[in-house]
Amino acid sequence: MAFGSMAYAQTEKVKEDPKVMEQKKKAAAEEKAKLPKPYNPKADAQKDIEALIVQAKKENKNIMIQAGGNWCIWCLRFNQFVQTTPELKGIVDKNYMYYHLNFSPDNKNEKVFSQYGNPGDKFGYPVFIVLDKDGKMIHVQQSDVLEQDKGYSLEKTKEFFNQWAPKS
């Protein structure tokens, strides 16, 4: 019987003060407002990815698809982290064609996502889909394993990008 109550205690939610919750929501909204919005709900993602495959073949790069949306604070944080960290930006620019695949109420890109097994349904957002230069999916990466505090780990992110870079 002790096990049952112990298991229950682990699943019981701690209620947060409504004022604290409101402050957190406000802070997140302010942060989100300041970050660049890389996702384009109006884009023809299938056409864009096909063009990236042509370019990737020419440049011998893989394709990194960051799936998410401008509504997703963690998606925006990751984009900002990569764009403003020279070490990461260098790895990405050297090895990948990078694409922000939109998922939002305006455009869920269902056909495109279905080609990759709908990873957002399983892992949430952002989720990363790595394609080789021929457009073949070689890896799907959930993002929570790259997180650290309220952002992302430089070492883990660097390791992820290096691991899926094309082999020379």
Summary of the structure (lengths in Angstrom):
residues: 168
radius of gyration: 18.4
end to end distance: 58.7
largest distance: 64.3
contacts: 460
relative contact order: 0.16
helix: 52%
strand: 17%
